[in-house]
Amino acid sequence: MTVEHLKQSKPESEKKEEDAKVRATVEATLADIEARGDAAVRELSQKFDNYAPESFRLSQSEIEAAMSRVSPRDMEDIKFAQTQIRRFAEAQRATMTDTEVETLPGVILGHKNIPVQSVGCYVPGGKFPMVASAHMSVLTASVAGVPRIIASAPPVDGEPHPAIVAAMQMGGAHEIYVMGGIQAVGAMAIGTETIEPVHMLVGPGNAFVAEAKRQLFGRVGIDLFAGPTETMVIADETVDAELCATDLLGQAEHGYNSPACLITNSRKLANETLAEVNRLLEILPTAETARASWEDYGDVILCDTYDEMLAVANDMAYEHVQVMTDRDDWFLEHMNAYGALFLGPRTNVANGDKVIGTNHTLPTKKAGRYTGGLWVGKFLKTHSYQKILTDEAATLVGEYGSRLCMLEGFVGHAEQCNIRVRRYGGKNVAYGTAAE
């Protein structure tokens, strides 16, 4: 394979040092929340958000007051986005059916899809109040039928963000809190004197929120391990540098550590994109953030063939993958590790982030190798059941079961099978061990 790095991000060792510092901070903070509950949450909120109201949970009147401040145009846009997201979530839910089958005469096996009973949805709101994240988590959980959905976002300028509150309420949240960071996900998962803990945490966040979810996994379920946003552009000479550079920087502005990668088989496009990125960074209002991400986490990788481009892309397993080539459907067929694909020059990652209907909470840090993103199915647990309806089936399965248990040395297990054979096997079965 001939793969040339025209630009490379900083070494993995430096990235791991940063992760270790975050891990230690999160561990201490979660222990404090567990020990001191509401008092710890209040102190953290005061320290990081300068916000310590009488109650972090919004009352119905406070929700209505916040929503009244959303402009008619913004409200209409939120409704449009939620309609698209609901349509796709409902279509996905319809694919998940309960099933029951008779595998042998008298042996019935089945499964049911049961909603998680309580979910905490975190909505980031620091530098960029991410209204869309409320649709992606709250609304999708609602379509899944989750009976208790609580949602939390940090204050913006010392108060609840009106559009985020509106999106949470319209999406179907049963409880809305104004809390951010580690204290929000910690309080929702661990519980405090005033917040009943949830069974599952979902939603994106900064490095501290992502690490808190990782440490809380096991105590509660999580949607996925979501680190800083990643974007990859796979392009050939069918598109130009302006389009590629725009799509790279459009996600690099998320934070100071948001990876952005161009994979191409065109040296001309690679060099022109590098130049175009520099030009855009001179005029982009969020250039300070985007430039830091591009300098430390940007990659430009030149390949000889489409097969090499595919292999590199699958190995990197980025969150967002924008494909703009003369064979987009070929990449759709052969890509096997990513968060979401955006196929063709007419679409883009921002569509998926905000409005088109797919979910924007997606796997990062190569998690796309083993999981997809948040979707209605993440809120559903598939539980199996079995029943035996006839004496003959009880006897047949019991005889096999007993022998297989004894093969492993589990005598007590075998006796569970034996007692059924003795009771339901009739006169033809000796009153002894079915394994004999």
N, C-alpha and C positions, 0 to 999 in steps of 0.2 A: 504494500500500500504506500502510495506517495502522498503524504499529507504535510503541508507546510503551514506553520503558524506565522502569519504576517503580523499579528498582534496577540499577546498572551496576557492573561490575568495574573495576579500575584500568586506566589507559591501556596500550596495547600497548607504548609506548616504554619504560615502566618494566619490563615483563616482558622485553623484549629486552636491557636492561642486565643483568638477572640471568642471562640465558642466556649472555651474553658472558663473564661471570666464571667460570661453570661450564666453558665451553669451554676457556678458558686453563688452568685447573687440570687438567682431564682430559688435555689434550695433553701437558703436562709430566710427568704421572704415567705415562702410557703409554710415553713415551720412556724414562723411568727403568726401567720393567719390561723394556723391550726391551734396554736396555743392561746391566742388572745381574741380571736373572732372579730366582732364588729369594731373593737377598739383599734386593732391593727389595721383593718381596712380603712378606717377613718384617718388614721395617722398617715398612711401611705397616700391616700387621696389628697390630703392637705399638702403633703410634701411634693408630690409630682404634678398635681393638677390644680393646686390652690383652691380646693373645692371640698367643703365639709358641711353639707346641708343636714337638716334635722333627720331626713330620711333619704336614702339613696334611691329608693323606689318611687317612681312617679305615680301620683294619684291620677284618677280619671280626669279630674279638672285640669291638672298640670299637663296631661297628655293633650287634651283639647286646646289648651292655651298655646302649647308649642305648635300644634298643627295649624292653628289659625294664623300663624306667622309665615306659613309657606305660601308663596305666590301661586296664583291660579295656573300659570304656565308650568311652574315646577311640579305642582301637584298632578297636572295632566301628564307630564313626562314620567313621573313615578308610576302612575297608573298604567301607562303604555308598557313600560318595562316589566311591571309585575304581571301584566296580561300575557306577555310573551313567555316569561319564565314559568308561569303557572301552566300554560298550555303544554310546554315541553315536559314539565314535571308530571303532569297528569297522564301524558302519553307514555312516559317511562313507567309510571305506577301501574298502568294497564298491562304492561308486559309481565308483571310479577304476580303470578296467579298461585292460589293454593292448589294442591294436587292430592289425589288419593287413588291408589291403584291396588288391585288384587294380584299379588305376585305369585301366589300359589292358591289353590282352592281353599278358601277360609282364612287366608292371611292378608290382612289389609295394612298397607303402609301409606303414610301421607306426610305432608308438611303444611304448615300455616305460616303466613307472613304477618308478624305481630309488631306494631309500632313500639319503638323505645318509649318508655312511659314519661320520661322528663328529659328535656334538652336545654342546655345553656348555650345561647348563640352570642358570640362576641363579634362586635362590629368596630373595626379600627376607626379612630377619629382624631389622631394627633395632627400631623402636618396636613394630611388630606382626609377630611371627613368622608368615609367611604359609604355613602348612602346605599350603593348597590349591594354591599355585603349583607345588608338587612334582608333584601329580597332573597338572596342566594341561600341563606340559612333559615331564617324564620319562615318564609313562604314555603320553601321546600319541605320543611318539617311539618308544616300545616297540611300540605297535600298528602303527606305520608300518614296523617292521622295521629300525630303525637299529642297526647291529652294535656301536657303541661309544657309550654314553651316560654322560657324566660330569655330576655335579651338585655344586653348591656353594652353601652358605648361610653367613652370618656366625655367629659364636658368639653365644649369648645368655647373659648373666651368666657369661661366661668359659668356656663349654663348649658342645659341640654340643647343639642343641635336640632332645630325644628324639623328639617327634612329627614334626618335619621329617625327621629321619634315617629314621624308620619309613616315612614316605610315600615318600621317595626309594627306599629299598630295596624296598618292596612294589610300587612303580611300575615297577621294572626297571632302576635305575641300576647300571652296571658299576663305577664309581668314585665315591666320595663324598668331598668335600673340605669343610673348615670354613674358608671364606674369605669375606670380604664386599667390597662396594663395587667400586671401580675395579680393585683388585688381583685380585679374583676373575675378572672378565670379561677383564681384560688377560692374566692368566696362562693362562686357558683358550684364548684366541684366539692369543696370541703364542707361548705355550709357554715353559717354563723348563727348567732342568737336570733337573727331576724330573717335569714335566708335559708330556706330548706334546700339541701344539696340536690343536684341533678344526677342523672344516670349517664349523661353523655355531654361532651363539650364539642362545639363546632365553630368554625370561622377562622379567618386569617388574622394575622397580627404581626407586630415587630418581633425581633429576635427573642425578646424576653417573654412575650406571650407564647411564641412557638415552643420555647424551652419549658415553660410552665406546663403546657399541654403534654409535652413529652414526659415530664416527671410525674404528672397526675394520671397518665395512662395506666390502666390496671385498676386503680381506684374507681375511675370512670372510663367509659369509652371515649374515643376521639374520632373525628372524621379522618384525619391524616396528619402526618408530620409536615407542616408547611413553614418553610423558611422564607428568606427574601425572594421576591418575585424574580423569575427568570424568563428571558425571551430569546428565542432563536429564530433567525431568518435563514431559510434554505432557498437559495436563489441562483438562477442562471441568467444568461444575457437577454432573456425575454422581458426583464424588468430593468429599471434604471436605478442609479445610486440614490437619488432623492427619496424614492419609495423605501429602499432598504434602510437608509439612515434614519428616516422618520420612524419606521417601525422599531428600530433598535432603541432610539432615544425615548420613544413614547413609553417604554416600560422602564428604562434606566432611571427615569425621574422619580420612581417610587421611593427610593432611599439611596443611601450612600454605598450600599453593598448589594445592588441588584444586578446579577450577571446578564450580559447581553452578548450574543454570539452570532456572527455571520458565517455560514458555510456556503461556499460557492466553488464552481469549477471554472470560474472566469477571473483571471488575474486582473483584467481591465476593470471589471465590476468591483472587485475587492479594493483596488487602489482608489477608484473613484468614490467608493462608499466611505473609506477612511477620510478622504478630503471633505466629503459632504457632511460627515459627522462633525468635523472641526468647524465647518461653516455654520451649521445649525446651532452649535454650542455658543456661538457669538450672539445669537438673537433669541434663543429659547428662554422664556421667563424663568423656567425651573432649571436653568443650565448649571447652577452651582451643585445641585444634587446629582443631576445626570452626568456631569463631567466627572465627579468623584467615582461614580459607579463605572463609567466607561474606562477611566484610567486604571482602576484597580481590578475590575471584574469583566472587562471587555475582551472578547476574542474575535479574531478574523482568521478563518481556517480555509486554506486553499487546497482543493482536491483535484485529482485528475479526472475521475469518473463519477457518474451518478451513484454507482454501487458504493464507492468510497464515501460519498456524501451521506448516503443512507447509513452506512456502518458507523460513522462518526456520530451522527445524530442519535442513533439508537443507543450508543455507548454513553453519551452525555445525558440522555433522558431528561431534557429540559421541560419546564412547566408549559410554556406557550411556544408553539412551533408554527411559524408563518411560512407556508410553502408557496413559492412563486416561481414555477418552472414550466417547461413545456410538457411535463408529465406529472401533474399534481396528483391525479388518481393513482398513479403507480406508487407514490409515496404513501398515500392513504392505505393502499393494499399491503405495503411492506413495513411500514413503521410499527414497532411493537413496544416502544417505551417512551412515553411522553405524558403530559398532562392533558392538553387539548390541541387539536390541529385546526389551523385556519388556512383554508385552501383557496389559492388564487389571489390575484392583486385586488379584487373588488372587496374582499373581506379584510378584517384586521383584528388584532387582539383587543382593541378598545371595544369593538362590537360585543365580543364575548364577555368582557369585563362588566359592561353596563346594561345591555339592552336586548341582545338578539334572542336570548332564551336559554342558552346553555349555562351551566354553573361556572362561576369564576374561582371557586375555592378548589385549587388543584395541587397535585403533588409536586414537590421540589426536591432538590438534593438527591436526585436519582431515585426517589420513591416511585416514580412512574414505572419502574421495572416490576413492581409488585402490587400496585394499586392504581385505580383511576381516581378521579376527583369526587367531590361531594355531589351526590345526586339523591333522589328520593329513596333509592334502595338502601342508602347508608343509615336511614332512620328506621329501617325494617329489619327485624330479626327472623330468620327462617328456622322454625322449630319443627322437628319431626315427631311423629307419633306412630304407634303400631297397635294393632289388635288382632287377636285370633278368635275366630267365630265358631270353629268346629272342633270336636274331640279328635278327629282324624288329623287335622292340621297341628293341634297341640302335641300330639304324639309324634308325628313326623319331624317337626322342627325340634322337639325336645330330645329325640334320640340323637340327631346330628349335633345339637348344642351340647349335650352331655359329653359326647366323645371328644368334641373339640375343646371343651373346658379341661378335660382330663389330659389331653395332649399337652396343655400348658401347665398342668399341675394344680389347677384351681378346683379343689374338691368341693368347696362350698358353692362355687358357681355351678358345678355339675349337678349338685343336689337340687338347685332351683329348677333345673330342667327335669331331673328324675322324678320329683314329686308330681309334676304335671303328667309325665308319662304314666305313672302309677295310677293317678286319679282318672285320667281321661283315656287311657289306652285300652280299657276293656279287659275281658277275660284272657285275651291272648298275650298279655304282657305280664311277665313274672313280677312278683312283688320284691323288686331288688333294684339293682343299678342298671339303668338303661345303657350305660357304656359297656356292659359286659356282652 
